[in-house]
Amino acid sequence: MRDPEPTGMQGAGAAESAVLRTSVALDGDGTAIADARHMAAAFLTRAQSEYGLPLSQRGMDLTQLVVSELVTNARKYAPGPARMDLSIDGDAVEVAVWDSDPVLPVARAADAGRVGQHGLEIVMAVSQGFSAQREEVGKRITARISLVDEPHTAGTERRPGGQDRSSL
C-alpha cells in the first residue's frame, strides 16, 4: 500500500460541497487491517490540513474503528481480492469495502454473552448510514461516519446508535 492521496476533488469549490476520494487494493496478508486503518487516518489528516475540512478526534477514531471492522470481515470471510474506498462529502466520510464473496452480512441479535462477532453491530451503531449490496462480483459494504462531534442535519434529532428521529 502507498500513502493515500485525496483525489477527485469535485464540487462547486466550497469546502462543504467538495468530494475527496481515495482507493486502495488491500493485500491478503496479515497487515491489511492495520494498513487500512493507517491509510484512513492519513487520508483524513491530509484532507483536513490541505482542504480545511472539519475533523474531530471522535470522527477520526470512529472512522478507524469502522475501517478495522469492515476490513477484518473482508479478510476473514472473503478469500481473494478486496478494496477500500474512502470519500469525504461535507462533514462525513464514507468507508466502502468491496470483497469477492457475494454473501451479504447479517447483523445478529445483541448478545452480551457472545464472544466476538459483534463487528457489524458496532459499525451500524456508530454510523450515520449503512448499506450492504451485491455487486456483479462480490459485495460492497458502505458506512457513513460523521467527521464532527455533532452532525448538523436539519430537521433531525440525533439518537443513540446513529439513528435519527426521521428514520424511526
HUVENWO-V552305 format. One record per pair of residues at least 24 apart in sequence whose C-alpha atoms are under 10 Angstrom apart, sorted by the first residue. I is the first residue (numbers start at 1). J is the second residue. D is the distance in whole Angstrom. If there is no record, write none. Layout:
# HUVENWO-V552305
i/j/d
I/J/D
I/J/D
This chain:
# HUVENWO-V552305
i/j/d
1/25/8
1/26/7
1/27/8
1/32/9
1/35/7
1/36/9
1/39/8
2/35/9
2/39/8
3/35/10
3/38/9
3/39/6
3/40/10
3/42/7
3/43/8
4/36/10
4/38/9
4/39/6
4/40/8
4/41/9
4/42/7
4/43/6
4/44/9
4/46/9
4/86/10
5/39/9
5/42/8
5/43/6
5/44/10
5/46/8
5/47/9
6/42/10
6/43/6
6/44/9
6/46/8
6/47/7
6/50/9
6/51/10
6/86/9
6/87/9
6/88/9
7/47/10
7/87/9
8/87/9
9/51/10
9/88/10
10/89/9
11/89/10
14/51/10
14/90/10
15/51/7
15/52/7
15/53/7
15/54/9
15/89/9
15/90/7
15/91/9
16/52/10
16/53/8
16/54/9
16/88/10
16/89/7
16/90/4
16/91/7
17/88/10
17/89/7
17/90/6
17/91/9
18/51/9
18/53/9
18/88/8
18/89/6
18/90/7
18/91/10
19/87/7
19/88/5
19/89/5
19/90/7
19/93/10
20/44/10
20/47/8
20/51/9
20/86/8
20/87/5
20/88/5
20/89/7
20/90/9
20/93/9
21/47/10
21/85/7
21/86/6
21/87/4
21/88/7
21/89/9
21/93/9
21/94/9
22/84/8
22/85/6
22/86/5
22/87/7
22/88/9
23/83/7
23/84/6
23/85/4
23/86/6
23/87/9
23/95/10
23/96/9
23/97/10
24/82/9
24/83/6
24/84/5
24/85/7
24/86/9
24/97/10
25/81/7
25/82/6
25/83/4
25/84/7
25/85/9
25/97/10
25/98/9
26/71/9
26/74/10
26/75/9
26/80/10
26/81/7
26/82/5
26/83/5
26/84/7
26/97/10
26/98/10
26/99/10
27/75/9
27/80/9
27/81/7
27/82/7
27/83/9
28/74/10
28/75/7
28/76/10
28/78/10
28/79/8
28/80/7
28/81/7
28/82/8
29/75/9
30/72/10
30/75/9
32/68/9
32/71/8
32/72/8
32/75/8
32/82/10
33/64/10
33/67/8
33/68/6
33/69/8
33/70/9
33/71/6
33/72/6
33/73/10
33/74/10
33/75/8
34/64/9
34/67/9
34/68/7
34/71/9
34/72/10
35/68/9
35/71/10
36/64/8
36/67/7
36/68/7
36/70/10
36/71/7
36/72/10
36/83/10
36/84/8
37/61/10
37/63/8
37/64/5
37/65/8
37/66/9
37/67/6
37/68/6
37/69/10
37/71/9
38/64/8
38/67/10
38/68/10
39/64/9
39/67/10
39/84/10
39/86/10
40/64/7
40/67/7
40/68/10
40/84/9
40/85/9
40/86/7
40/93/10
40/95/9
41/67/10
43/86/8
43/87/9
43/88/10
44/86/9
44/87/10
44/88/8
44/93/9
44/147/9
47/88/9
53/88/9
53/89/9
53/90/8
53/91/7
53/92/10
53/147/9
53/148/10
54/90/8
54/91/6
54/92/9
54/146/10
54/147/6
54/148/6
54/149/10
55/91/8
55/92/9
55/93/10
55/146/9
55/147/5
55/148/6
55/149/8
56/146/9
56/147/6
56/148/5
56/149/6
56/150/10
57/147/8
57/148/8
57/149/8
58/146/9
58/147/7
58/148/7
58/149/6
59/91/10
59/92/8
59/93/9
59/145/7
59/146/6
59/147/4
59/148/6
59/149/7
59/150/10
60/93/10
60/145/9
60/146/9
60/147/7
60/148/9
61/147/9
62/122/10
62/123/9
62/126/7
62/127/8
62/145/7
62/146/9
62/147/9
63/92/10
63/93/8
63/94/9
63/95/8
63/123/10
63/126/9
63/127/9
63/143/9
63/144/9
63/145/6
63/146/9
63/147/8
64/95/10
65/119/9
65/122/9
65/123/8
65/126/9
66/95/8
66/96/10
66/119/8
66/120/9
66/122/8
66/123/6
66/124/9
66/126/8
66/127/8
66/142/10
66/143/8
66/144/9
66/145/8
67/95/7
67/96/9
67/97/8
67/123/9
67/143/9
68/119/9
68/123/10
69/117/10
69/118/9
69/119/6
69/120/7
69/121/10
69/122/8
69/123/7
70/95/9
70/96/8
70/97/7
70/98/9
70/119/8
70/120/8
70/123/8
70/141/8
70/142/9
70/143/9
71/96/10
71/97/7
71/98/9
71/99/9
71/141/10
72/119/9
73/97/10
73/99/9
73/105/9
73/117/9
73/119/8
73/120/9
74/98/8
74/99/6
74/100/8
74/101/8
74/139/10
74/140/10
74/141/9
75/99/8
77/101/7
77/103/9
77/105/10
78/102/9
78/103/9
78/138/9
78/139/10
81/138/10
82/138/9
82/139/10
82/140/10
83/140/9
84/140/9
84/141/10
84/142/10
85/140/10
85/142/9
86/142/10
86/143/10
86/144/10
87/144/9
88/144/9
88/145/10
88/146/10
88/147/9
89/144/10
89/146/10
89/147/10
90/146/9
90/147/9
91/145/9
91/146/6
91/147/5
91/148/6
91/149/10
91/150/10
91/151/8
91/152/9
92/127/10
92/128/9
92/144/7
92/145/5
92/146/4
92/147/5
92/148/8
92/151/8
93/127/10
93/128/10
93/143/8
93/144/6
93/145/5
93/146/7
93/147/7
94/127/9
94/128/10
94/129/9
94/130/9
94/142/7
94/143/6
94/144/4
94/145/6
94/146/9
95/130/10
95/141/8
95/142/6
95/143/5
95/144/6
95/145/8
96/130/10
96/131/9
96/132/9
96/140/6
96/141/5
96/142/4
96/143/7
96/144/9
97/132/10
97/139/8
97/140/6
97/141/5
97/142/7
97/143/9
98/132/10
98/133/10
98/134/9
98/135/9
98/137/9
98/138/7
98/139/6
98/140/4
98/141/6
98/142/9
99/134/10
99/135/9
99/137/8
99/138/6
99/139/6
99/140/7
99/141/9
100/134/10
100/135/9
100/136/10
100/137/6
100/138/4
100/139/7
100/140/9
101/134/9
101/135/10
101/137/8
101/138/5
101/139/6
101/140/9
102/133/9
102/134/6
102/135/7
102/136/9
102/137/7
102/138/4
102/139/5
102/140/9
103/132/10
103/133/9
103/134/8
103/138/8
103/139/7
104/131/10
104/132/6
104/133/7
104/134/7
104/138/9
104/139/7
104/140/9
104/141/8
105/132/7
105/133/10
105/139/10
105/141/9
106/132/9
121/161/9
122/161/9
123/161/9
123/162/10
124/161/7
124/162/7
124/163/9
125/160/8
125/161/4
125/162/6
125/163/8
126/160/9
126/161/6
126/162/6
126/163/9
127/161/8
127/162/5
127/163/8
128/158/10
128/161/8
128/162/5
128/163/7
128/164/8
129/162/8
129/163/8
130/162/10
